[in-house]
Structures are given as C-alpha cells and as structure tokens.
Amino acid sequence: MSETLELQQVICPSCKQVITSFSPFQAEVECPYCHNKAFNPLITAKKVPIPERLIIFRTSEKDFEKSMIDNLVDHDYVPTDIFQCINPGNVIKAYLPMFLYEGTYQSSWSCEMAIETTEVRASFSGNSLNNEKVKKFIPQTGTSQGNFAFLCLAYEGNDIPNELKAFSQQYKYNVMASKEYDPALLGLESGERPLTLALDTETDLTWNKYGDALVNDIATQNAQKQLSGNEIQNFRASNSYHLKHNGRYVLAPFWFVYYTYNNTKHYFIMDGLGEGTSMTTPIDQEEVKFVKGRNLIKSIYKYLWIPTWFVFCWLDLIYALIYLMIWFISKIILNYLMDKQIKDRLNASREARRLAAQNLG
C-alpha cells in the first residue's frame, strides 16, 4: 500500500461539497447532494493509496431500478403517487473505500443445557412412589473454529450521506466478485461515471471500531449453532482470532438514490452485487387509518359476547346460548368481511403503484 496516485478532488460549485474520483481528466461530475453537473470544477491534486482489490458491479442501473420498484410496489402503505417523486436520472453509482479483514477464529464456550430425566418421588400422600419426568440443566462445554472475511468502511468523513455510511459500514466479502485493482474496471469513461471516495482512516482504527466486535459476533453465533435446538442458559464464550493481514484496501460497489415526498427526504440503497438493500418510504396515512378502523371494528365486536351473561340472568340458558351462537357466527362473518376489505384496499394500492411504476423513467 506504499504506491500512490493522483486522485482528483472535485468541489461542487453549487453546494461546495467534496466529491473524489479516480479519473484525472473527468469532464463532467454530477454532485450526489444537489445533483448539479459541474463542467469546470475546482480540482486539487491529492495523493492517496492505490486500492489492492476491486469488487465489481454485478448489477446494472436497470437492476437497481427494478429492485427499488419491486420493493416500493410490494411495501404496504406506500402512497400510490410515490413514483412521481423519483427521477431515475438521480441514481448514483459509487465505489466506496473498504478494508478487507481475513483470518481465523476459535471459540471456547460453556453453558447449561436442559435434559429430561426420570426421578422416583413420593406421592403427595406419602403412601407410594411415582416415576416423574423432570427437567434439569447440566454443564456443557465445547469449542468451535472457522474462517472469516468481511469488509469495513474505511471512511470517516462527511462527504457521503449518513444513510449510505450506515448501510456500508460492514459488508460481506464476495471473493468471486473480487478482482485485482485495475482503473479500467471502474468504468470512469462510461456514461455512468461512477463516483469514488478515497479512504481517510487507518486499518487499526477501523478494526477497533468494527472488526473486533464483528469477529466476536461471528464466533459466538457459530458456537451457538452447535447447540441449536437445545434449551440452554448461562451461555458464555471466550473468543480469539488471528488476522492474515492488517487490512487490505478494497473498493466496493453501491447504488443509491434520494427523493423527496411531502418535503421529507427518503432513500433507496443497494450494494453493487444486489445482495442487500435498505430504504425508507413515506406512509399513506389515509390507508393506515382505513386499516386501523377495520381492525378496531373487529376488536370491538369480539367483546360482544359479554351480554350473554345478562341474557342468561334476565331470561334463561337457552336464550343465552342462542345469543352466543349468533355472536360467534356473525363474528366469523365480520372478521372475513373486514379482512377482505383490508386485503382489497392494499391490493388496489399495490396495483396502482405497479401501474405508476411503468411510467418511471
């Protein structure tokens, strides 16, 4: 990681945010914050380490748009006019700096595991002995070991939104999509012009912030898998690990888009392999009110069996049983009708979003 190259640092002339790219002759850059296109940006040279590996995109912008549309269409309570607020031209393709940590771990664990045993016990009267099944917790110990490989965000600055930073803090390493770094693989000369950021932190700091806790979680989870299906208590694990290297500099791919609905900002993010997504959505309060109203009717009606006692006291058992039967049958019918109204309303909204999505772009 001693090699360096000249990284172009582009300052948006509109909002003054900093964007960086590995293209030293990029003619045009679109700001991911204000979406202003800068044709004559202020450029200052900055030396940064060259990445060792690159996780290539396995998804296209069309794949990203399809994933976003599918999620918004299938998500209940999303307004039917949501796609009027989303501009596909605002989709950002980005490579973010990550540190790759690889190594092995070992976990020594102990716990108390439940077993069922038979014991001879005296009866309540004390005149006889009975065999009774009882549950006991007995000590158990064991070890587990394995390999780990994951990526952690190597950026602490404020030049990317907090939502993207949170989504990319820990990222599963896909060795099949990892390539030796080659600037040509970035696609900076393509029409998409992906954005890039340089790392701004050290491997040790990133490991202490994310890696150590993540390895302990992995080791503990795998140790608990050995006890899967058993009832346990007082589980404890002591974990150790060995790093193969101190963290390799890798660029990882991400897609993201932001849009505003009723003056509130929302986003959709997907990693470049299409393995994970994150989003926020506006809520159709009228639809929520409709569903809550139908559920409230169901909740109120289920308590209408209570008058059965008054019928029984004022009249007789026969009338009370008749009332209870009528209530029970009508409750089934009412629940069916309310559930159907809710389902029809949500399906109608889903279909409206699906039709609206066809006009996106």
SVG drawing of the C-alpha trace seen along z (x, -y; Angstrom):
<svg xmlns="http://www.w3.org/2000/svg" viewBox="-86 -27 91 74">
<polyline fill="none" stroke="black" stroke-width="0.4" points="0.0,0.0 3.0,-2.3 2.2,-3.2 0.2,-6.4 -1.6,-8.0 -3.1,-11.5 -6.7,-11.5 -8.9,-14.3 -10.8,-16.1 -13.8,-17.9 -15.6,-20.6 -19.2,-21.2 -19.5,-24.8 -23.1,-24.8 -23.2,-23.3 -19.4,-23.2 -19.5,-19.5 -16.4,-17.5 -16.5,-14.6 -13.5,-12.5 -12.9,-10.3 -10.0,-8.3 -10.4,-10.0 -7.9,-12.8 -9.5,-14.1 -13.2,-13.8 -15.0,-16.5 -18.3,-16.4 -19.3,-15.3 -22.8,-15.1 -23.0,-16.1 -24.8,-13.4 -26.0,-16.0 -27.6,-18.7 -27.3,-16.9 -25.6,-19.9 -23.4,-19.0 -20.0,-20.7 -18.3,-21.2 -15.4,-23.3 -14.8,-22.2 -12.0,-23.4 -9.6,-20.5 -6.8,-19.9 -4.4,-17.0 -4.2,-14.7 -2.0,-11.6 -3.8,-8.5 -3.0,-4.8 -4.0,-2.7 -6.6,0.0 -5.4,3.6 -8.7,5.1 -12.0,4.1 -15.4,5.6 -17.0,5.3 -20.6,4.4 -22.8,7.4 -25.9,5.3 -26.8,2.6 -28.7,-0.6 -31.8,1.2 -31.3,3.9 -31.2,1.3 -34.3,-0.5 -36.1,2.9 -35.2,3.7 -36.3,0.3 -39.6,0.5 -40.3,4.1 -39.7,3.0 -41.8,-0.1 -44.7,1.7 -44.8,4.6 -44.4,2.5 -47.8,1.8 -48.9,-1.8 -46.7,-3.4 -48.5,-6.3 -49.7,-5.4 -48.1,-8.6 -44.7,-7.7 -43.1,-7.3 -43.9,-10.9 -41.2,-12.0 -38.4,-9.7 -36.2,-10.7 -34.1,-7.7 -31.6,-10.3 -30.7,-10.9 -29.4,-7.4 -25.8,-7.4 -23.3,-4.6 -20.4,-4.7 -17.3,-2.9 -16.6,-3.3 -13.2,-2.6 -13.2,0.5 -10.7,2.5 -10.8,6.3 -10.1,8.3 -9.5,12.0 -8.5,14.6 -9.4,17.5 -11.2,17.6 -11.6,20.0 -14.3,20.0 -14.4,21.9 -17.8,22.0 -19.7,23.2 -23.4,23.3 -26.0,25.3 -28.2,27.5 -31.6,28.8 -32.2,32.6 -35.2,34.6 -34.7,37.3 -36.9,39.6 -36.8,39.5 -38.6,41.5 -40.6,39.3 -43.0,39.9 -46.7,39.2 -48.5,36.2 -49.9,38.5 -46.6,40.2 -48.0,43.7 -46.5,44.5 -43.6,43.8 -44.0,42.4 -41.7,42.0 -41.8,38.4 -40.1,36.7 -38.2,33.6 -36.1,31.1 -32.5,30.4 -29.7,28.2 -26.3,29.8 -23.0,28.2 -21.8,28.4 -18.5,27.2 -17.2,27.2 -15.1,25.4 -15.7,24.1 -13.5,22.6 -13.7,21.2 -12.6,18.6 -13.9,15.0 -13.7,12.5 -15.5,9.2 -15.2,5.6 -15.5,2.5 -16.0,-1.1 -12.7,-3.0 -14.2,-6.4 -15.0,-8.7 -15.7,-12.0 -18.9,-13.8 -18.8,-13.6 -21.3,-10.8 -24.8,-10.7 -25.2,-9.1 -27.7,-6.6 -25.1,-5.2 -22.4,-5.3 -24.5,-3.2 -25.5,-0.7 -21.9,-0.2 -20.2,0.0 -19.9,3.8 -20.1,5.6 -19.9,9.3 -16.8,10.1 -17.6,12.0 -14.3,13.5 -15.8,14.4 -16.6,10.8 -13.2,9.5 -10.7,8.5 -7.1,7.2 -7.4,3.4 -7.4,2.0 -8.6,-1.5 -10.2,-0.3 -12.6,1.8 -14.0,-1.3 -15.8,-2.4 -14.9,-6.0 -15.0,-6.6 -18.5,-5.2 -21.7,-7.2 -22.5,-6.2 -19.3,-7.8 -19.3,-6.1 -18.3,-8.3 -15.4,-7.3 -14.1,-8.3 -10.6,-7.9 -10.0,-6.3 -9.4,-8.7 -8.7,-6.4 -6.3,-3.7 -6.7,0.1 -6.2,0.3 -8.8,-2.3 -11.3,-0.7 -10.6,2.8 -11.1,1.4 -14.3,-0.3 -16.0,2.5 -13.9,5.6 -13.1,6.8 -16.8,6.8 -17.9,8.4 -15.5,11.3 -16.7,11.9 -20.3,12.0 -19.4,14.4 -17.5,16.7 -20.3,16.6 -23.1,17.2 -21.2,20.3 -20.7,21.6 -24.4,21.3 -25.2,23.2 -23.7,26.3 -26.4,26.1 -29.2,25.4 -32.5,27.0 -31.5,27.4 -32.7,25.3 -29.7,23.6 -29.0,21.0 -25.9,19.0 -24.2,19.3 -20.6,17.9 -18.0,17.8 -14.3,16.8 -13.2,16.0 -9.8,15.5 -8.8,14.7 -5.8,14.4 -5.7,11.9 -4.0,13.0 -3.1,9.3 -3.6,5.9 -6.5,5.0 -6.4,4.7 -7.6,1.6 -10.7,2.6 -13.2,0.6 -16.8,1.9 -19.8,1.0 -23.0,-0.6 -26.1,-2.2 -28.2,-4.8 -31.0,-7.4 -32.7,-10.0 -36.1,-11.6 -38.4,-14.0 -42.0,-13.3 -44.1,-16.0 -40.9,-17.8 -39.4,-14.7 -36.3,-13.1 -36.3,-9.3 -33.7,-6.9 -33.2,-3.5 -29.7,-1.9 -28.4,1.4 -25.0,2.9 -23.5,3.5 -23.9,7.3 -27.6,7.0 -27.3,8.9 -28.7,6.3 -31.0,3.2 -32.1,0.5 -34.8,-2.1 -37.2,-4.5 -40.6,-5.2 -43.4,-7.7 -46.6,-6.4 -50.1,-6.8 -51.8,-7.9 -55.3,-7.5 -54.6,-3.9 -53.2,-3.4 -56.4,-5.0 -58.5,-2.7 -56.8,0.5 -56.8,-0.6 -60.5,-1.4 -61.3,2.1 -59.2,3.7 -60.9,1.6 -64.3,2.9 -63.0,6.4 -61.6,5.7 -64.8,4.1 -67.0,6.9 -65.1,9.7 -66.2,8.4 -69.9,8.5 -70.1,12.0 -70.2,10.4 -74.0,9.6 -74.5,13.4 -74.3,13.2 -77.1,10.6 -79.3,12.7 -78.7,15.7 -79.5,13.8 -82.6,11.9 -84.0,14.7 -82.6,18.2 -79.8,20.5 -81.5,21.3 -81.7,17.6 -78.1,17.1 -76.9,20.0 -78.8,18.7 -77.3,15.2 -73.8,16.7 -74.2,18.8 -75.4,15.8 -72.5,13.7 -70.0,16.4 -71.3,16.9 -71.6,13.1 -68.0,12.6 -66.6,15.0 -68.5,13.3 -67.5,9.8 -63.8,10.8 -63.9,12.2 -65.5,9.0 -63.1,6.7 -60.1,8.8 -61.3,8.8 -61.8,5.0 -58.2,4.6 -56.8,7.0 -58.7,5.4 -57.6,1.9 -53.9,2.9 -54.0,4.9 -55.7,2.0 -52.9,-0.3 -50.3,2.2 -51.7,2.5 -51.9,-1.3 -48.2,-1.6 -47.3,1.1 -49.1,-0.8 -47.5,-4.0 -44.1,-2.4 -44.5,-1.5 -44.2,-5.3 -41.0,-5.7 -38.2,-7.0"/>
</svg>
